[in-house]
C-alpha cells in the first residue's frame, strides 16, 4: 500500500491555545514554543482552518512554510464566503456576493504554499444544509472551475449527494476528490463510504459525539477520542482507498485537548508508517479518558 500511494496524516488545525479544549499541557508542553514547528516534528501535514474565516496574510503563510520540514504539506480550507454564505453574513454583516477579486485575494493568500511546493490540497467544506439540487450542483461546478488549478477536495454532508449516483460522475469530470468523513450519523447524513473521484483521496475524522453534536460549541462538539478498535476500522477504510489513488490525506478534527494528534499517531501506527512517539509528559492522563463521550453506534 505505502509503496503505491503517498499518505499524509495529521490534524485539522494546529493552534488551540484557549478554552477548556486547549492543547497546551495535552499536546504542547507549557512554556514558549513555536507550535507549528513543534507539531511538524510528529506529522507530515496539517489542515489550515483559519483560512475559513478570512484569507491568511501571505506573510504569515510564508513564515509557516519556513517552520516546517521539506516534505511537509499543508491543506487549506476554502474561505467561508465561497461555501457558507449565511455564516459569512452573520460574521461580517455583508452579503456573500462573490467577485473575481475575492478569488484573486484568496489565491494570493496561499501563493507562498504554491511557490514552495507545500500546497497539498484545497478543501471546500459545505454545511449540512447544502443540498443536491440544481443550485448546489452549479456551486460545485463553479468552485471546481475557479480553483481548478489546485488539487481540490469537496466535503458534502447531506445524504442527497450520496443518494445521487450522478454526483460521482460530476466530481470525476472535474477531478475533484469527494471527502470521506467520519462523524455522528443521522437520517440526513451522507453515506459512510463514498466513491473515489480523483487521483487524490481526502479523509476527515470529526469524532462521534452524537450527544452534543448539534448543541455543543466549537470545542465540546469535538470531545471524542477514538478507541483502538475504531482506529482500526478507520485505518481499514484508508487502506482500501489507498489502493485506488496516488495521494491520500487523513486529517483528525476531534481537537478537544489534543485528542486529534493522539489519534493521528494511533492511525500512523495502525498503518505501520514511520512515526515519532508523543512525549510522555503531554499525553492525556488515564483519568481524563473517563471524560470521553461513551463510544458506540449511532442512528
N, C-alpha and C positions, 0 to 999 in steps of 0.2 A: 504493500500500500504506500508506504512512505517514499519508495523509490520512484513512484509514478506521479505523485502529486506533492506540491509544496503546501504544507499545513502551518497555519499561523493561529495560535491560541492565546487569548488574553482577556481583557475586561472592557466593558463599556464605560469609558471614563477612567481617570486615574486620580483625580483630586476630589476628595470628600473630607474637607477639614473641619466641618462644623456639625453640630447637632448630635443626637443620640447615635446616629449611624456612622459617625466619623471613623475613618480608617486609622487614625493616629492611636498607637498603642495596640492595634489589632493587626495591621499590616505594616504601617510605617512606624519606625521607632520614634519615641519622643525626642525633641530637640530639633535643631535647624538642619534640614536636609533639602536637596532638590528632589522633589517627589518623582518626577518623570525619570530622572537619571537613576534613582533607586529602583523604580518599577522595572525599567528596561534591563536590569540585571537578571530578572527572572522570566520575562516574557518577550516574545519577538514581534508583538503587535499590540495596538491599543486603538479603541474607537474614540475619536474626538466628539464629545457630546455637546460641548459649549457652542459649537458652530450651529446647533439647532436654534439657539436663542438669538444669535447675531453672527454675521461673518467675522471670523477672527482677524485681528490685526496681523498683516503679513510679517511684521517684525517679530511678533510673538511666535508665529509659526516657524520662522527662520531659526529662532533660538531653540525651539523644540527639536528641530532637525539636528542641531549641534549637540544636543544632550544624549542622543541615542546611538547605539551601535550601527555599523554599516548595513547589516542585514535586517534591520528593524523596519517594519511598515506601519503606517497609520491608515486607518479608515476614517472617513469623515461623514458625519451626519448632516444631511442637507438642511438648510435654513428653513424654519417653520413657515416662513412666508410662502414657500412653494408647496408645502404639504398640509399645513394646519391653519387655514385662513382665519377660522374662528378664534383659535388660540392667539394668533398674531394680533388680531384686532383687540382682544381683551388685554393683551400685554402692552400695546402701543397706542390704542385709541384710533388707529388708522385702518382703513380697508386694505386688504392684502391684494392690491392691484399690481400684478406682475409686469415689469417692464424689462426690456433688454439691458437697461442699466443695472437692474437688480442681478441679472445673470452675470454681467461683467464684474460687479462688485464681489460676488461670491467666488467667481473663478480667480480673480486676483488675490483673494484672501488665502487660497490654497496653492497658489503658484509656487511657493518655496518647496512644497512637497513634490510637486510635479518635476521641478528642475533638479531635485536631488534624488529622484527615483525612489522616493519613500511613500508615494501615494498608492496604497493597496487598492482601495475602492471607495466609491461614494455611496452612502446609504440613504435612500429615500424611504423614510418610515411614515406611513399614513395612519390616521386614527382608526379605532374600531368602527366608527360611524361611516367611514369611507366605503361605499358600496360599489358593486359591479353593476354599473348602468352605462348609458351612452356618455354621460358627463365624466364618470370615473375613468372609462377607457380612453377618453380624449386627454385627460390629465396625464395618465400613464404614458401615452404616446408622446405628449408634449415634453414631459420630463426626460424621456428617453432621447428625444432629438436635441433638446437644449444641452444635455450633459453627456451626449453620446461619445465624446472624446475620451471619457474616463471609463474604467470598469465600474459598472453600475449595478447595485442590488436594491430591490424594492421589497419592503415589508408591508404586506397586506394582511389585515387581521379579521375581516368579516368573511363568513363562510360562503357568501355569494360568489366570491372569487374562485374558491376551490371547487365549488359546485359546477362551475362552467368549464368544460374541457377546452374551450377555445382560448382561455386566458394563457395557458401554457404556450400555445402557438403564438399569441401576440408577444409574449416576452421573448420567446426564441427568435422571432423575426428581428427583434431589436437587440439581441444578445444581452438581455438583462437577467441577472440572477434572481430567482424567486427565493426570498429569505425564508428559511425554515426556522420556526420559533418554538420554544417550549415555554408554556405559561399555563395558568389555570384554564380549564376547558369549560365553556358554557355553550348554550344552544346556538349562539351567534358566532362561535369561534371558528376560525379557519381550520382546515384539516390538519392533522398532526404531521402527516408526511406529504410532501409536495414534490412534483417532478423537477428534475434538473433542467434548467432552461438556458444555460450558457456554459462557457468553459471555466467559470468560477462558481463556487458554492459558498453560501454565507449562512451561518447559524447564529441565532441569538437565544440565549438561555436566560429567561426572566425570573425563574423560580415558580413555585406552585402555591403561592399564598392566596388560596381562594377566599379565605375568611375575610380579609380586608382589601381585596384587590380593587374593589370599586369605592371603598370608603377610606382606605388608608391614604397617607400623604406620600410625597415622593421618596420618603425613607422607608416607612413601615410596610408599604406595598411590596417591597423587595426583601423583606425579612424572611428569608428562606434559604436554608443550607441543604444542598442536595446530598443525599445519602450515598454510600459507596455503591449500592445496588442501582440507584438512579443514574449515577455517573456511568456505570457500565452500560446501562440502557441507552443513554445519550451517545456514548462512545460507539456503540454498535451502529447507530444511525449515521454518525460521522464516517465510520469505516465504509459503510455501504455506499455513501455518496462519494467518498474519495475515489472510489474506483471508476467514477463516471466523469471526472473533471481533472483539471490541471492545477488549480489553485483553490485552496479552501481556507476560509476564516471561521473561527468558532469563538464567539465573544460571550462572556458571562455578565449579566446585568443585575444579578441578585446582590446588590452592592452594600447591603447593611453590614456595618462593622467588619468590612474586609472579607465577607463571605465569598465574593466573586473571585478574588485572587486565590483564595484557598481552594475553591472548586476548580479553577483553571489549572492549578497544579495537579489536582486529582485527575483531571482529564488527560493532561500530558502524560502522567504516569500510566494511566489505563491504556493509552495508545502506544505505550512503550517508546516514547520520544525522549530525547535528551532533556533533562530538567535540572534545575538548581533548587534544592530544598529551601523552604521558607525558614527564616531564623526562629529558633525556639522561643525567644523572648517576646515575639509578637504574634504567636499563634493563639487562636481562641482557646480559652480555658475550658475544661470539661463542664464546669458548672454553667457556663454561658450557653452550651449546646442545648440545655434544657429549655432555653427561651425560644428555640426554633419552632416555628409552626409545625404542628403534628403533620407527619407526612402520610400521604395516602392517595387514593383515586378520587377524581373529581368528575362530576356530571357535566 
